Every structure is written in structure tokens, then in C-alpha cells.
Amino acid sequence: MKLEAVYDRGRLEFSKPVKFKSDRVRIKVEVPDSEIVHPPDRDHLPQELRKQAGDMLARLEAIRNAPFPSDDQLPEVTPRQSERMEAFELRAQSREEQGRPV
């Protein structure tokens, strides 16, 4: 389905109200080339800067793809951390009793 929209400071505003089935929907947008500020060409960046960016990206990907630690690899919960968890639980119970969002 083709829909018309206007881009306004980071938001697409449809010319007619649209209700989607999901909160997140992938769409295709056609924008005139004359309306886009083109980013600088990456080939003109210094080699050192491109290598640094590549290294950062590799570290982030390693973190993103790392397996979850098993229970025996997790550090022990300190008494202070235990107190804080109990306090958060009490606060959540109190908010729920008051009819407030948790």
C-alpha cells in the first residue's frame, strides 16, 4: 500500500491517519536526492581513523555475540546488593498497592 507522509524533524507524519497492527513496522521511503545532505565519503578519511573505527566495531560485535555467562561464572551477590534488591521489591509492592505503575 502506498501512503503519503511528510518528514518533520525526525518524524514521519502521514497525510491521513493510519493504524498499524504492530507497534513496529518496516516501511520503504522514497526521498528525492536533492533533500538529503550526503555524508562525507569514507574513502577520504585517514587510514588510521578507518582502522580505529573497524577495531571498535569488532569489539562491539564480540560483546554483542558473546554467550551469556553460566550461573557459576557470575559473581556472588553482596549484602549491599541484596538490600537494594529487597528495597526495589518493596517499592514495587507499595506502588502496586497504590495502583501506580511499577
Biopython code that builds the backbone (N, CA, C, O; Angstrom):
import numpy as np
from Bio.PDB.StructureBuilder import StructureBuilder

atoms = [
    (1, "MET", "N", (0.843, -1.170, 0.000)),
    (1, "MET", "CA", (0.000, 0.000, 0.000)),
    (1, "MET", "C", (0.887, 1.230, 0.000)),
    (1, "MET", "O", (1.846, 1.302, 0.768)),
    (2, "LYS", "N", (0.587, 2.176, -0.830)),
    (2, "LYS", "CA", (1.342, 3.421, -0.871)),
    (2, "LYS", "C", (0.640, 4.453, -0.008)),
    (2, "LYS", "O", (-0.567, 4.668, -0.122)),
    (3, "LEU", "N", (1.420, 5.086, 0.856)),
    (3, "LEU", "CA", (0.907, 6.126, 1.734)),
    (3, "LEU", "C", (1.749, 7.374, 1.545)),
    (3, "LEU", "O", (2.925, 7.290, 1.189)),
    (4, "GLU", "N", (1.155, 8.516, 1.779)),
    (4, "GLU", "CA", (1.885, 9.774, 1.661)),
    (4, "GLU", "C", (2.166, 10.297, 3.062)),
    (4, "GLU", "O", (1.305, 10.248, 3.940)),
    (5, "ALA", "N", (3.396, 10.805, 3.262)),
    (5, "ALA", "CA", (3.785, 11.327, 4.568)),
    (5, "ALA", "C", (4.730, 12.498, 4.377)),
    (5, "ALA", "O", (5.311, 12.690, 3.308)),
    (6, "VAL", "N", (4.870, 13.280, 5.448)),
    (6, "VAL", "CA", (5.792, 14.411, 5.457)),
    (6, "VAL", "C", (6.782, 14.168, 6.594)),
    (6, "VAL", "O", (6.391, 13.841, 7.714)),
    (7, "TYR", "N", (8.065, 14.331, 6.289)),
    (7, "TYR", "CA", (9.108, 14.221, 7.312)),
    (7, "TYR", "C", (9.206, 15.553, 8.036)),
    (7, "TYR", "O", (9.373, 16.599, 7.410)),
    (8, "ASP", "N", (9.101, 15.509, 9.374)),
    (8, "ASP", "CA", (9.172, 16.732, 10.169)),
    (8, "ASP", "C", (10.041, 16.488, 11.392)),
    (8, "ASP", "O", (9.594, 15.879, 12.363)),
    (9, "ARG", "N", (11.282, 16.960, 11.347)),
    (9, "ARG", "CA", (12.222, 16.861, 12.469)),
    (9, "ARG", "C", (12.280, 15.464, 13.077)),
    (9, "ARG", "O", (12.083, 15.303, 14.281)),
    (10, "GLY", "N", (12.546, 14.466, 12.261)),
    (10, "GLY", "CA", (12.738, 13.114, 12.772)),
    (10, "GLY", "C", (11.492, 12.258, 12.817)),
    (10, "GLY", "O", (11.565, 11.107, 13.247)),
    (11, "ARG", "N", (10.364, 12.765, 12.397)),
    (11, "ARG", "CA", (9.115, 12.005, 12.426)),
    (11, "ARG", "C", (8.461, 12.017, 11.055)),
    (11, "ARG", "O", (8.542, 12.997, 10.314)),
    (12, "LEU", "N", (7.815, 10.913, 10.739)),
    (12, "LEU", "CA", (7.004, 10.864, 9.527)),
    (12, "LEU", "C", (5.559, 11.111, 9.933)),
    (12, "LEU", "O", (5.030, 10.413, 10.798)),
    (13, "GLU", "N", (4.924, 12.086, 9.325)),
    (13, "GLU", "CA", (3.520, 12.387, 9.613)),
    (13, "GLU", "C", (2.711, 12.030, 8.371)),
    (13, "GLU", "O", (2.881, 12.635, 7.312)),
    (14, "PHE", "N", (1.840, 11.052, 8.512)),
    (14, "PHE", "CA", (1.030, 10.614, 7.382)),
    (14, "PHE", "C", (-0.055, 11.638, 7.087)),
    (14, "PHE", "O", (-0.591, 12.267, 8.000)),
    (15, "SER", "N", (-0.381, 11.803, 5.791)),
    (15, "SER", "CA", (-1.388, 12.793, 5.411)),
    (15, "SER", "C", (-2.779, 12.362, 5.866)),
    (15, "SER", "O", (-3.637, 13.208, 6.121)),
    (16, "LYS", "N", (-3.010, 11.058, 5.971)),
    (16, "LYS", "CA", (-4.264, 10.526, 6.516)),
    (16, "LYS", "C", (-3.909, 9.615, 7.678)),
    (16, "LYS", "O", (-2.881, 8.939, 7.623)),
    (17, "PRO", "N", (-4.722, 9.572, 8.731)),
    (17, "PRO", "CA", (-4.401, 8.708, 9.876)),
    (17, "PRO", "C", (-4.298, 7.244, 9.447)),
    (17, "PRO", "O", (-5.103, 6.753, 8.655)),
    (18, "VAL", "N", (-3.294, 6.564, 9.985)),
    (18, "VAL", "CA", (-3.058, 5.158, 9.685)),
    (18, "VAL", "C", (-2.913, 4.417, 11.001)),
    (18, "VAL", "O", (-2.213, 4.877, 11.904)),
    (19, "LYS", "N", (-3.572, 3.273, 11.112)),
    (19, "LYS", "CA", (-3.452, 2.447, 12.312)),
    (19, "LYS", "C", (-2.799, 1.131, 11.910)),
    (19, "LYS", "O", (-3.351, 0.383, 11.102)),
    (20, "PHE", "N", (-1.621, 0.844, 12.471)),
    (20, "PHE", "CA", (-0.891, -0.369, 12.149)),
    (20, "PHE", "C", (-1.232, -1.475, 13.133)),
    (20, "PHE", "O", (-1.600, -1.206, 14.276)),
    (21, "LYS", "N", (-1.109, -2.718, 12.690)),
    (21, "LYS", "CA", (-1.364, -3.869, 13.559)),
    (21, "LYS", "C", (-0.290, -3.992, 14.628)),
    (21, "LYS", "O", (-0.570, -4.402, 15.754)),
    (22, "SER", "N", (0.948, -3.633, 14.273)),
    (22, "SER", "CA", (2.077, -3.772, 15.194)),
    (22, "SER", "C", (2.601, -2.397, 15.579)),
    (22, "SER", "O", (2.366, -1.409, 14.882)),
    (23, "ASP", "N", (3.320, -2.347, 16.706)),
    (23, "ASP", "CA", (3.933, -1.098, 17.145)),
    (23, "ASP", "C", (5.143, -0.748, 16.297)),
    (23, "ASP", "O", (5.523, 0.419, 16.207)),
    (24, "ARG", "N", (5.744, -1.739, 15.684)),
    (24, "ARG", "CA", (6.952, -1.533, 14.891)),
    (24, "ARG", "C", (6.738, -2.144, 13.518)),
    (24, "ARG", "O", (6.498, -3.346, 13.404)),
    (25, "VAL", "N", (6.823, -1.327, 12.470)),
    (25, "VAL", "CA", (6.558, -1.775, 11.106)),
    (25, "VAL", "C", (7.691, -1.291, 10.203)),
    (25, "VAL", "O", (8.076, -0.123, 10.253)),
    (26, "ARG", "N", (8.216, -2.187, 9.386)),
    (26, "ARG", "CA", (9.254, -1.815, 8.419)),
    (26, "ARG", "C", (8.571, -1.208, 7.202)),
    (26, "ARG", "O", (7.635, -1.785, 6.649)),
    (27, "ILE", "N", (9.049, -0.040, 6.794)),
    (27, "ILE", "CA", (8.466, 0.635, 5.639)),
    (27, "ILE", "C", (9.573, 1.065, 4.687)),
    (27, "ILE", "O", (10.738, 1.141, 5.078)),
    (28, "LYS", "N", (9.215, 1.342, 3.452)),
    (28, "LYS", "CA", (10.149, 1.884, 2.474)),
    (28, "LYS", "C", (9.751, 3.326, 2.220)),
    (28, "LYS", "O", (8.571, 3.645, 2.075)),
    (29, "VAL", "N", (10.748, 4.190, 2.169)),
    (29, "VAL", "CA", (10.505, 5.613, 1.977)),
    (29, "VAL", "C", (11.296, 6.074, 0.764)),
    (29, "VAL", "O", (12.483, 5.774, 0.640)),
    (30, "GLU", "N", (10.650, 6.794, -0.117)),
    (30, "GLU", "CA", (11.327, 7.353, -1.277)),
    (30, "GLU", "C", (11.530, 8.844, -1.043)),
    (30, "GLU", "O", (10.568, 9.588, -0.852)),
    (31, "VAL", "N", (12.782, 9.271, -1.059)),
    (31, "VAL", "CA", (13.121, 10.659, -0.779)),
    (31, "VAL", "C", (13.911, 11.210, -1.958)),
    (31, "VAL", "O", (14.831, 10.548, -2.439)),
    (32, "PRO", "N", (13.579, 12.394, -2.430)),
    (32, "PRO", "CA", (14.363, 12.990, -3.521)),
    (32, "PRO", "C", (15.814, 13.209, -3.091)),
    (32, "PRO", "O", (16.071, 13.650, -1.971)),
    (33, "ASP", "N", (16.751, 12.905, -3.972)),
    (33, "ASP", "CA", (18.172, 13.083, -3.664)),
    (33, "ASP", "C", (18.489, 14.519, -3.266)),
    (33, "ASP", "O", (19.383, 14.755, -2.453)),
    (34, "SER", "N", (17.774, 15.464, -3.825)),
    (34, "SER", "CA", (18.045, 16.870, -3.534)),
    (34, "SER", "C", (17.735, 17.246, -2.089)),
    (34, "SER", "O", (18.173, 18.298, -1.624)),
    (35, "GLU", "N", (16.986, 16.403, -1.367)),
    (35, "GLU", "CA", (16.608, 16.699, 0.013)),
    (35, "GLU", "C", (17.541, 16.055, 1.032)),
    (35, "GLU", "O", (17.348, 16.242, 2.233)),
    (36, "ILE", "N", (18.542, 15.306, 0.590)),
    (36, "ILE", "CA", (19.429, 14.590, 1.506)),
    (36, "ILE", "C", (20.793, 15.265, 1.533)),
    (36, "ILE", "O", (21.381, 15.558, 0.493)),
    (37, "VAL", "N", (21.281, 15.505, 2.747)),
    (37, "VAL", "CA", (22.642, 16.004, 2.922)),
    (37, "VAL", "C", (23.531, 14.774, 2.951)),
    (37, "VAL", "O", (23.444, 13.967, 3.876)),
    (38, "HIS", "N", (24.373, 14.626, 1.961)),
    (38, "HIS", "CA", (25.204, 13.431, 1.850)),
    (38, "HIS", "C", (26.348, 13.465, 2.854)),
    (38, "HIS", "O", (27.010, 14.490, 3.016)),
    (39, "PRO", "N", (26.579, 12.330, 3.533)),
    (39, "PRO", "CA", (27.710, 12.270, 4.465)),
    (39, "PRO", "C", (29.025, 12.299, 3.688)),
    (39, "PRO", "O", (29.042, 11.991, 2.496)),
    (40, "PRO", "N", (30.118, 12.662, 4.344)),
    (40, "PRO", "CA", (31.402, 12.684, 3.648)),
    (40, "PRO", "C", (31.777, 11.280, 3.180)),
    (40, "PRO", "O", (31.413, 10.288, 3.811)),
    (41, "ASP", "N", (32.494, 11.208, 2.088)),
    (41, "ASP", "CA", (32.929, 9.939, 1.529)),
    (41, "ASP", "C", (33.942, 9.296, 2.472)),
    (41, "ASP", "O", (34.924, 9.927, 2.864)),
    (42, "ARG", "N", (33.696, 8.040, 2.832)),
    (42, "ARG", "CA", (34.580, 7.367, 3.788)),
    (42, "ARG", "C", (35.978, 7.142, 3.224)),
    (42, "ARG", "O", (36.934, 7.000, 3.987)),
    (43, "ASP", "N", (36.110, 7.109, 1.909)),
    (43, "ASP", "CA", (37.422, 6.880, 1.313)),
    (43, "ASP", "C", (38.373, 8.039, 1.581)),
    (43, "ASP", "O", (39.588, 7.868, 1.487)),
    (44, "HIS", "N", (37.842, 9.218, 1.914)),
    (44, "HIS", "CA", (38.693, 10.369, 2.177)),
    (44, "HIS", "C", (39.119, 10.456, 3.637)),
    (44, "HIS", "O", (39.881, 11.350, 4.004)),
    (45, "LEU", "N", (38.635, 9.534, 4.480)),
    (45, "LEU", "CA", (39.048, 9.535, 5.885)),
    (45, "LEU", "C", (40.453, 8.952, 5.995)),
    (45, "LEU", "O", (40.825, 8.084, 5.207)),
    (46, "PRO", "N", (41.230, 9.418, 6.960)),
    (46, "PRO", "CA", (42.581, 8.870, 7.136)),
    (46, "PRO", "C", (42.521, 7.367, 7.439)),
    (46, "PRO", "O", (41.598, 6.894, 8.101)),
    (47, "GLN", "N", (43.508, 6.635, 6.951)),
    (47, "GLN", "CA", (43.574, 5.184, 7.142)),
    (47, "GLN", "C", (43.541, 4.830, 8.625)),
    (47, "GLN", "O", (42.887, 3.864, 9.020)),
    (48, "GLU", "N", (44.250, 5.612, 9.451)),
    (48, "GLU", "CA", (44.306, 5.344, 10.886)),
    (48, "GLU", "C", (42.906, 5.427, 11.516)),
    (48, "GLU", "O", (42.551, 4.607, 12.363)),
    (49, "LEU", "N", (42.124, 6.415, 11.097)),
    (49, "LEU", "CA", (40.775, 6.583, 11.628)),
    (49, "LEU", "C", (39.867, 5.437, 11.191)),
    (49, "LEU", "O", (39.052, 4.958, 11.980)),
    (50, "ARG", "N", (40.001, 4.995, 9.939)),
    (50, "ARG", "CA", (39.194, 3.859, 9.469)),
    (50, "ARG", "C", (39.551, 2.594, 10.235)),
    (50, "ARG", "O", (38.669, 1.802, 10.565)),
    (51, "LYS", "N", (40.851, 2.392, 10.525)),
    (51, "LYS", "CA", (41.274, 1.200, 11.277)),
    (51, "LYS", "C", (40.720, 1.253, 12.697)),
    (51, "LYS", "O", (40.239, 0.247, 13.219)),
    (52, "GLN", "N", (40.787, 2.431, 13.322)),
    (52, "GLN", "CA", (40.273, 2.597, 14.683)),
    (52, "GLN", "C", (38.767, 2.299, 14.721)),
    (52, "GLN", "O", (38.293, 1.622, 15.633)),
    (53, "ALA", "N", (38.026, 2.796, 13.745)),
    (53, "ALA", "CA", (36.585, 2.542, 13.693)),
    (53, "ALA", "C", (36.313, 1.061, 13.487)),
    (53, "ALA", "O", (35.403, 0.508, 14.105)),
    (54, "GLY", "N", (37.086, 0.413, 12.629)),
    (54, "GLY", "CA", (36.920, -1.023, 12.403)),
    (54, "GLY", "C", (37.186, -1.828, 13.662)),
    (54, "GLY", "O", (36.470, -2.788, 13.950)),
    (55, "ASP", "N", (38.222, -1.440, 14.425)),
    (55, "ASP", "CA", (38.542, -2.131, 15.681)),
    (55, "ASP", "C", (37.414, -1.964, 16.694)),
    (55, "ASP", "O", (37.046, -2.913, 17.386)),
    (56, "MET", "N", (36.868, -0.749, 16.778)),
    (56, "MET", "CA", (35.759, -0.505, 17.706)),
    (56, "MET", "C", (34.546, -1.345, 17.321)),
    (56, "MET", "O", (33.889, -1.929, 18.183)),
    (57, "LEU", "N", (34.258, -1.402, 16.041)),
    (57, "LEU", "CA", (33.129, -2.197, 15.568)),
    (57, "LEU", "C", (33.332, -3.677, 15.882)),
    (57, "LEU", "O", (32.390, -4.360, 16.285)),
    (58, "ALA", "N", (34.560, -4.178, 15.700)),
    (58, "ALA", "CA", (34.849, -5.581, 16.008)),
    (58, "ALA", "C", (34.651, -5.869, 17.496)),
    (58, "ALA", "O", (34.102, -6.911, 17.854)),
    (59, "ARG", "N", (35.097, -4.946, 18.374)),
    (59, "ARG", "CA", (34.900, -5.144, 19.821)),
    (59, "ARG", "C", (33.419, -5.159, 20.176)),
    (59, "ARG", "O", (32.974, -5.984, 20.973)),
    (60, "LEU", "N", (32.652, -4.235, 19.574)),
    (60, "LEU", "CA", (31.214, -4.196, 19.853)),
    (60, "LEU", "C", (30.525, -5.469, 19.379)),
    (60, "LEU", "O", (29.657, -5.997, 20.074)),
    (61, "GLU", "N", (30.900, -5.966, 18.208)),
    (61, "GLU", "CA", (30.314, -7.208, 17.692)),
    (61, "GLU", "C", (30.663, -8.386, 18.599)),
    (61, "GLU", "O", (29.825, -9.259, 18.823)),
    (62, "ALA", "N", (31.888, -8.422, 19.123)),
    (62, "ALA", "CA", (32.291, -9.502, 20.032)),
    (62, "ALA", "C", (31.446, -9.470, 21.298)),
    (62, "ALA", "O", (31.030, -10.514, 21.800)),
    (63, "ILE", "N", (31.193, -8.271, 21.813)),
    (63, "ILE", "CA", (30.354, -8.148, 23.011)),
    (63, "ILE", "C", (28.924, -8.572, 22.695)),
    (63, "ILE", "O", (28.303, -9.310, 23.461)),
    (64, "ARG", "N", (28.408, -8.103, 21.568)),
    (64, "ARG", "CA", (27.035, -8.401, 21.186)),
    (64, "ARG", "C", (26.817, -9.904, 20.981)),
    (64, "ARG", "O", (25.757, -10.429, 21.321)),
    (65, "ASN", "N", (27.801, -10.585, 20.434)),
    (65, "ASN", "CA", (27.656, -12.003, 20.107)),
    (65, "ASN", "C", (28.193, -12.940, 21.182)),
    (65, "ASN", "O", (28.165, -14.157, 21.004)),
    (66, "ALA", "N", (28.682, -12.393, 22.294)),
    (66, "ALA", "CA", (29.233, -13.226, 23.366)),
    (66, "ALA", "C", (28.114, -14.025, 24.033)),
    (66, "ALA", "O", (27.004, -13.516, 24.190)),
    (67, "PRO", "N", (28.392, -15.270, 24.426)),
    (67, "PRO", "CA", (27.364, -16.073, 25.106)),
    (67, "PRO", "C", (27.115, -15.538, 26.516)),
    (67, "PRO", "O", (27.984, -14.901, 27.112)),
    (68, "PHE", "N", (25.932, -15.802, 27.033)),
    (68, "PHE", "CA", (25.617, -15.406, 28.403)),
    (68, "PHE", "C", (26.461, -16.236, 29.355)),
    (68, "PHE", "O", (26.700, -17.416, 29.098)),
    (69, "PRO", "N", (26.920, -15.635, 30.460)),
    (69, "PRO", "CA", (27.706, -16.416, 31.424)),
    (69, "PRO", "C", (26.808, -17.413, 32.148)),
    (69, "PRO", "O", (25.622, -17.158, 32.356)),
    (70, "SER", "N", (27.379, -18.532, 32.523)),
    (70, "SER", "CA", (26.606, -19.513, 33.288)),
    (70, "SER", "C", (26.510, -19.041, 34.735)),
    (70, "SER", "O", (27.226, -18.125, 35.139)),
    (71, "ASP", "N", (25.621, -19.668, 35.522)),
    (71, "ASP", "CA", (25.406, -19.231, 36.903)),
    (71, "ASP", "C", (26.676, -19.324, 37.742)),
    (71, "ASP", "O", (26.885, -18.501, 38.634)),
    (72, "ASP", "N", (27.527, -20.316, 37.469)),
    (72, "ASP", "CA", (28.744, -20.456, 38.279)),
    (72, "ASP", "C", (29.804, -19.421, 37.912)),
    (72, "ASP", "O", (30.784, -19.272, 38.641)),
    (73, "GLN", "N", (29.635, -18.697, 36.798)),
    (73, "GLN", "CA", (30.585, -17.656, 36.398)),
    (73, "GLN", "C", (30.191, -16.285, 36.932)),
    (73, "GLN", "O", (30.993, -15.352, 36.887)),
    (74, "LEU", "N", (28.966, -16.152, 37.438)),
    (74, "LEU", "CA", (28.506, -14.859, 37.941)),
    (74, "LEU", "C", (29.089, -14.590, 39.320)),
    (74, "LEU", "O", (29.246, -15.522, 40.109)),
    (75, "PRO", "N", (29.414, -13.337, 39.630)),
    (75, "PRO", "CA", (29.939, -13.024, 40.966)),
    (75, "PRO", "C", (28.834, -13.168, 42.012)),
    (75, "PRO", "O", (27.646, -13.059, 41.711)),
    (76, "GLU", "N", (29.265, -13.415, 43.243)),
    (76, "GLU", "CA", (28.319, -13.549, 44.348)),
    (76, "GLU", "C", (27.627, -12.204, 44.602)),
    (76, "GLU", "O", (28.223, -11.145, 44.407)),
    (77, "VAL", "N", (26.375, -12.259, 45.034)),
    (77, "VAL", "CA", (25.624, -11.051, 45.381)),
    (77, "VAL", "C", (26.097, -10.585, 46.750)),
    (77, "VAL", "O", (26.098, -11.357, 47.709)),
    (78, "THR", "N", (26.497, -9.322, 46.838)),
    (78, "THR", "CA", (26.975, -8.781, 48.112)),
    (78, "THR", "C", (25.772, -8.449, 48.994)),
    (78, "THR", "O", (24.654, -8.311, 48.497)),
    (79, "PRO", "N", (26.002, -8.322, 50.300)),
    (79, "PRO", "CA", (24.890, -7.947, 51.189)),
    (79, "PRO", "C", (24.247, -6.615, 50.780)),
    (79, "PRO", "O", (23.028, -6.466, 50.872)),
    (80, "ARG", "N", (25.044, -5.661, 50.336)),
    (80, "ARG", "CA", (24.507, -4.367, 49.903)),
    (80, "ARG", "C", (23.614, -4.534, 48.678)),
    (80, "ARG", "O", (22.542, -3.934, 48.602)),
    (81, "GLN", "N", (24.051, -5.343, 47.727)),
    (81, "GLN", "CA", (23.238, -5.590, 46.539)),
    (81, "GLN", "C", (21.935, -6.287, 46.923)),
    (81, "GLN", "O", (20.877, -5.978, 46.375)),
    (82, "SER", "N", (22.013, -7.212, 47.848)),
    (82, "SER", "CA", (20.816, -7.914, 48.318)),
    (82, "SER", "C", (19.832, -6.937, 48.955)),
    (82, "SER", "O", (18.628, -7.018, 48.712)),
    (83, "GLU", "N", (20.348, -6.007, 49.777)),
    (83, "GLU", "CA", (19.491, -4.987, 50.395)),
    (83, "GLU", "C", (18.806, -4.136, 49.336)),
    (83, "GLU", "O", (17.613, -3.849, 49.437)),
    (84, "ARG", "N", (19.551, -3.738, 48.333)),
    (84, "ARG", "CA", (18.994, -2.890, 47.273)),
    (84, "ARG", "C", (17.895, -3.637, 46.509)),
    (84, "ARG", "O", (16.865, -3.051, 46.178)),
    (85, "MET", "N", (18.108, -4.927, 46.230)),
    (85, "MET", "CA", (17.092, -5.709, 45.521)),
    (85, "MET", "C", (15.814, -5.807, 46.350)),
    (85, "MET", "O", (14.710, -5.705, 45.815)),
    (86, "GLU", "N", (15.971, -6.007, 47.668)),
    (86, "GLU", "CA", (14.807, -6.055, 48.553)),
    (86, "GLU", "C", (14.083, -4.709, 48.566)),
    (86, "GLU", "O", (12.853, -4.663, 48.560)),
    (87, "ALA", "N", (14.847, -3.616, 48.584)),
    (87, "ALA", "CA", (14.245, -2.283, 48.598)),
    (87, "ALA", "C", (13.457, -2.040, 47.308)),
    (87, "ALA", "O", (12.358, -1.487, 47.351)),
    (88, "PHE", "N", (14.003, -2.442, 46.180)),
    (88, "PHE", "CA", (13.280, -2.285, 44.918)),
    (88, "PHE", "C", (12.006, -3.121, 44.916)),
    (88, "PHE", "O", (10.971, -2.679, 44.418)),
    (89, "GLU", "N", (12.078, -4.320, 45.467)),
    (89, "GLU", "CA", (10.900, -5.174, 45.531)),
    (89, "GLU", "C", (9.821, -4.556, 46.423)),
    (89, "GLU", "O", (8.641, -4.570, 46.071)),
    (90, "LEU", "N", (10.223, -4.013, 47.579)),
    (90, "LEU", "CA", (9.266, -3.349, 48.471)),
    (90, "LEU", "C", (8.634, -2.138, 47.793)),
    (90, "LEU", "O", (7.430, -1.912, 47.910)),
    (91, "ARG", "N", (9.450, -1.362, 47.085)),
    (91, "ARG", "CA", (8.918, -0.196, 46.371)),
    (91, "ARG", "C", (7.907, -0.623, 45.317)),
    (91, "ARG", "O", (6.867, 0.018, 45.166)),
    (92, "ALA", "N", (8.195, -1.693, 44.588)),
    (92, "ALA", "CA", (7.281, -2.179, 43.556)),
    (92, "ALA", "C", (5.969, -2.638, 44.188)),
    (92, "ALA", "O", (4.895, -2.365, 43.651)),
    (93, "GLN", "N", (6.047, -3.342, 45.337)),
    (93, "GLN", "CA", (4.829, -3.781, 46.020)),
    (93, "GLN", "C", (4.005, -2.578, 46.463)),
    (93, "GLN", "O", (2.787, -2.554, 46.285)),
    (94, "SER", "N", (4.667, -1.586, 47.036)),
    (94, "SER", "CA", (3.974, -0.386, 47.515)),
    (94, "SER", "C", (3.288, 0.342, 46.360)),
    (94, "SER", "O", (2.136, 0.758, 46.485)),
    (95, "ARG", "N", (3.989, 0.497, 45.241)),
    (95, "ARG", "CA", (3.398, 1.171, 44.073)),
    (95, "ARG", "C", (2.202, 0.382, 43.556)),
    (95, "ARG", "O", (1.185, 0.963, 43.176)),
    (96, "GLU", "N", (2.325, -0.934, 43.545)),
    (96, "GLU", "CA", (1.224, -1.764, 43.034)),
    (96, "GLU", "C", (-0.007, -1.631, 43.942)),
    (96, "GLU", "O", (-1.135, -1.549, 43.456)),
    (97, "GLU", "N", (0.217, -1.609, 45.264)),
    (97, "GLU", "CA", (-0.889, -1.446, 46.206)),
    (97, "GLU", "C", (-1.576, -0.096, 46.042)),
    (97, "GLU", "O", (-2.778, 0.020, 46.284)),
    (98, "GLN", "N", (-0.827, 0.923, 45.636)),
    (98, "GLN", "CA", (-1.365, 2.262, 45.451)),
    (98, "GLN", "C", (-1.991, 2.428, 44.065)),
    (98, "GLN", "O", (-2.572, 3.472, 43.766)),
    (99, "GLY", "N", (-1.873, 1.409, 43.226)),
    (99, "GLY", "CA", (-2.425, 1.483, 41.888)),
    (99, "GLY", "C", (-1.565, 2.283, 40.923)),
    (99, "GLY", "O", (-2.043, 2.719, 39.875)),
    (100, "ARG", "N", (-0.310, 2.477, 41.268)),
    (100, "ARG", "CA", (0.621, 3.215, 40.421)),
    (100, "ARG", "C", (1.405, 2.241, 39.568)),
    (100, "ARG", "O", (1.542, 1.075, 39.940)),
    (101, "PRO", "N", (1.926, 2.686, 38.428)),
    (101, "PRO", "CA", (2.738, 1.782, 37.608)),
    (101, "PRO", "C", (4.013, 1.375, 38.350)),
    (101, "PRO", "O", (4.598, 2.165, 39.091)),
    (102, "VAL", "N", (4.415, 0.158, 38.138)),
    (102, "VAL", "CA", (5.588, -0.390, 38.838)),
    (102, "VAL", "C", (6.850, -0.074, 38.111)),
    (102, "VAL", "O", (7.931, -0.457, 38.556)),
]
sb = StructureBuilder()
sb.init_structure("model")
sb.init_model(0)
sb.init_chain("A")
sb.init_seg("    ")
for serial, (resi, resn, name, xyz) in enumerate(atoms, 1):
    if name == "N":
        sb.init_residue(resn, " ", resi, " ")
    sb.init_atom(name, np.array(xyz, "f"), 0.0, 1.0, " ", f" {name:<3s}", serial, name[0])
structure = sb.get_structure()
